[in-house]
Amino acid sequence: MARLLKVLVMAMILSWIAVIRTDGFSENAIQGKLFAEVEERAPSEVLHALHQPFRYFAKGRQAFVFVSNDEQYVLKFFNKKYLQVPWYAFFYRDKERIKREIRNTFYRDSYRIAKAVFGEEILYLHLGASQDLPKVEIIDRASGAMCLDLNRTPFVLQRKGILLYDYLEEVYEKEGIRGIERWMEVFLKAVAARIGKGLGDGDSDVEHNWGVVDGRLFHLDPGRLGYDPNLDVATEFQRSTRKLYRWLYDKYPKAAPHFKTKLNQYIELFKNIERSS
């Protein structure tokens, strides 16, 4: 009995070490449901991008992220565990079930919305069966290599960008506060365009979700978008910009008043539109 216990403990320890080394990534961890209709043939740029190795980059709440060998593309695989009710949730299973239902709704809809409405942000979205995609070489966090059959794996392919905060620091070095103010107006315009379409964003993290690709503002992680017929414009504007404003106030306080003024102007503009409709 003691020997069996030792074997079980050792197996658990080895499993735990494996999870730590790979950050939880495995082929099984990303084999989620393919629920969409058969995908159209992938464009030539997509096929070209996928004919190279991708190495582990990061793990978010929703996905594992890999970067292409040429540093031009990002490949995201959805984390299946994020969508499933965990085994240890039996004490509050109903709460966890509702949470996972919401997550599965975002999984089904959010990236499809982003591709349909803001097409440039999603180079290729694979949520349905296909036959023309290559097997791709994946190098995980522990430097282990594997070949994945993309035809049966849900994934998102995007162009690799620079995180917005990092880019703004470069802008400041070249243009000073005027450059920061200009980019704040670009960001507010993007938020206003989304709100104007009745879309809410359930993730207000600007630091990791927004970036710049080829000099253009880019929503790097549009993973929690959804149409909301009861969207409160003022609340959505404030929620979508609050963290950016805090960062701006701490980093470039001279640009904060300009940002606040422009934000209030957008809110007032939308309120006037609502009053006149």
C-alpha positions in Angstrom: 0.0 0.0 0.0 2.8 2.4 0.9 4.6 1.6 -2.3 1.5 2.3 -4.3 1.0 5.6 -2.5 4.6 6.6 -3.3 4.0 5.7 -7.0 0.9 7.8 -7.1 2.6 10.8 -5.4 5.5 10.6 -7.8 3.2 10.4 -10.8 1.3 13.5 -9.5 4.6 15.4 -9.0 5.9 14.5 -12.5 2.5 15.6 -14.0 2.7 18.9 -12.1 6.3 19.5 -13.3 5.2 18.7 -16.9 2.4 21.3 -16.7 4.7 23.9 -15.3 7.3 23.3 -18.0 4.8 23.6 -20.8 2.5 26.2 -19.2 -0.3 23.6 -19.5 -0.1 23.4 -23.3 -0.6 20.1 -25.0 -2.3 18.9 -28.2 -5.3 17.7 -26.2 -5.6 21.0 -24.4 -6.5 22.8 -27.7 -8.7 20.2 -29.3 -11.9 22.2 -28.9 -15.1 21.9 -30.9 -15.2 22.8 -34.5 -18.8 24.1 -34.8 -18.8 26.4 -37.8 -19.6 25.4 -41.3 -16.9 24.1 -43.6 -14.2 26.8 -43.9 -13.5 28.5 -47.2 -10.1 27.8 -48.8 -7.4 29.6 -46.9 -5.8 32.6 -48.8 -2.3 32.3 -50.1 -0.9 34.6 -47.4 -2.3 32.3 -44.7 -0.9 29.2 -46.3 2.5 30.8 -46.7 2.4 32.0 -43.1 1.6 28.5 -41.8 4.5 26.8 -43.6 7.0 27.7 -40.9 7.6 26.8 -37.3 5.8 28.7 -34.5 7.3 29.0 -31.0 5.6 29.4 -27.7 5.1 33.1 -26.7 2.5 33.4 -24.0 -0.6 32.0 -22.4 -3.7 34.2 -21.9 -7.0 33.3 -20.2 -8.5 32.1 -23.4 -5.7 30.9 -25.6 -2.1 29.8 -26.0 -0.1 32.1 -28.2 2.7 31.2 -30.6 4.9 33.5 -32.8 6.0 32.6 -36.3 9.7 32.0 -37.1 9.8 35.2 -39.2 8.2 37.2 -36.3 5.4 38.4 -38.6 2.4 36.3 -37.3 0.7 35.2 -34.2 -1.1 31.8 -33.9 -3.6 31.4 -31.1 -5.1 28.1 -29.9 -8.1 28.2 -27.7 -7.6 26.6 -24.2 -10.2 23.9 -23.8 -10.0 24.0 -20.0 -11.1 27.7 -20.1 -14.4 26.5 -21.6 -15.1 23.5 -19.4 -16.6 23.3 -15.9 -13.6 22.2 -13.7 -13.9 18.9 -11.7 -13.4 20.7 -8.4 -16.4 23.0 -8.9 -19.0 20.5 -7.5 -19.7 22.9 -4.5 -20.7 25.7 -6.8 -21.4 23.9 -10.0 -24.3 26.1 -11.1 -22.2 29.3 -10.8 -19.4 27.7 -12.8 -21.8 26.4 -15.4 -23.2 29.8 -16.1 -19.7 31.3 -16.3 -18.6 28.6 -18.8 -21.8 29.2 -20.9 -20.8 32.9 -21.2 -17.3 31.9 -22.1 -18.5 29.5 -24.8 -20.7 32.2 -26.2 -17.7 34.5 -26.6 -15.8 31.5 -28.1 -18.5 30.9 -30.7 -19.2 34.6 -31.5 -16.5 37.1 -30.6 -13.8 36.4 -33.1 -16.4 35.9 -35.8 -17.8 39.3 -35.0 -14.3 40.8 -35.0 -13.6 39.3 -38.4 -16.9 40.4 -39.9 -16.9 43.9 -38.5 -13.2 44.7 -38.2 -11.8 42.3 -40.8 -8.2 43.5 -40.8 -7.6 42.4 -37.2 -8.2 38.7 -38.0 -6.1 37.3 -40.9 -7.7 33.9 -40.7 -10.3 32.3 -38.3 -10.6 28.6 -38.3 -13.7 27.3 -36.4 -15.0 24.8 -39.0 -13.7 21.7 -40.8 -11.2 22.1 -43.6 -8.9 20.1 -45.8 -6.4 22.5 -47.3 -4.4 23.5 -44.3 -0.9 22.2 -43.6 0.4 20.5 -40.5 2.3 23.2 -38.6 5.4 22.7 -36.4 4.8 24.0 -32.9 7.6 24.5 -30.4 6.3 24.6 -26.8 7.6 26.4 -23.7 9.8 23.4 -22.9 11.3 23.5 -26.4 9.5 20.4 -27.4 8.4 20.2 -31.0 5.2 18.7 -32.4 3.2 18.8 -35.6 -0.4 19.8 -35.4 -3.1 19.1 -38.0 -4.7 22.5 -38.3 -7.6 21.1 -40.3 -9.1 19.7 -37.1 -7.9 22.4 -34.6 -9.7 25.7 -33.8 -7.3 28.6 -34.1 -6.8 32.3 -35.0 -4.0 33.7 -37.2 -3.2 37.4 -36.8 -0.4 39.7 -37.7 2.1 40.3 -34.9 2.0 43.8 -33.5 3.7 46.0 -30.9 1.8 46.4 -27.7 0.2 49.8 -27.5 1.9 51.0 -24.3 5.3 50.1 -25.8 4.5 51.8 -29.0 3.3 55.0 -27.2 6.7 55.2 -25.4 8.4 55.2 -28.8 6.0 57.9 -30.0 6.8 60.0 -27.0 10.5 59.8 -27.7 9.9 61.0 -31.3 7.0 63.4 -30.9 6.5 64.3 -27.3 3.1 64.9 -25.7 1.6 65.9 -29.0 2.2 62.5 -30.4 0.6 60.8 -27.3 -2.5 63.1 -27.6 -2.8 62.2 -31.3 -2.7 58.5 -30.6 -5.3 58.9 -27.8 -7.6 60.4 -30.3 -7.0 57.4 -32.6 -7.8 55.0 -29.7 -11.0 56.9 -28.8 -12.1 56.9 -32.4 -11.7 53.1 -32.5 -13.7 52.6 -29.3 -16.4 55.0 -30.6 -16.6 53.0 -33.9 -17.2 49.8 -31.9 -19.8 51.3 -29.6 -21.5 52.9 -32.6 -22.2 49.4 -33.9 -23.8 48.3 -30.6 -20.8 46.1 -29.6 -19.7 45.8 -26.0 -16.2 44.5 -25.0 -16.1 42.3 -21.9 -12.4 42.8 -21.5 -11.2 46.3 -20.6 -7.5 45.4 -20.5 -5.8 47.8 -22.9 -2.2 47.0 -22.0 -2.3 43.5 -23.5 -5.3 43.6 -25.8 -4.4 46.6 -28.0 -1.3 47.1 -30.2 0.0 48.7 -33.4 0.6 46.8 -36.6 2.3 48.6 -39.5 1.6 52.0 -37.9 -2.1 51.2 -37.4 -4.0 50.7 -34.2 -5.0 47.0 -33.8 -7.3 45.1 -31.4 -4.9 42.2 -30.7 -7.4 40.3 -28.6 -11.0 40.9 -29.5 -12.0 37.7 -27.6 -15.0 39.1 -25.6 -17.0 41.1 -28.1 -20.8 40.9 -28.1 -23.8 42.8 -29.4 -25.7 44.4 -26.6 -29.1 46.0 -27.4 -29.1 47.7 -24.0 -25.5 49.0 -24.2 -25.1 52.1 -22.0 -22.8 54.4 -24.0 -21.4 56.4 -21.2 -20.7 53.3 -19.1 -19.1 51.5 -22.0 -16.8 54.4 -22.9 -15.7 54.8 -19.3 -15.1 51.1 -18.8 -13.2 50.8 -22.0 -10.9 53.7 -21.3 -10.5 53.7 -17.5 -7.3 51.6 -17.4 -5.7 53.5 -20.3 -6.5 56.8 -18.5 -4.9 55.6 -15.3 -1.7 54.5 -17.2 -1.7 57.9 -19.1 -2.1 59.9 -15.8 0.8 58.1 -14.2 3.1 58.0 -17.3 2.3 61.2 -19.2 0.1 63.3 -16.9 0.2 66.3 -19.3 -1.7 64.3 -21.9 -4.4 63.2 -19.4 -6.6 66.4 -19.6 -6.7 66.3 -23.4 -7.7 62.6 -23.3 -10.5 63.3 -20.7 -11.8 66.2 -22.8 -12.0 64.1 -26.0 -13.6 61.3 -24.1 -16.3 63.5 -22.8 -16.9 65.0 -26.2 -17.5 61.5 -27.6 -19.9 60.6 -24.8 -21.8 63.9 -25.3 -21.9 63.3 -29.1 -23.5 59.8 -28.6 -26.0 61.2 -26.1 -27.0 63.9 -28.6 -27.5 61.2 -31.3 -29.7 59.2 -28.8 -31.8 62.2 -28.0 -32.4 63.0 -31.6 -33.3 59.5 -32.6 
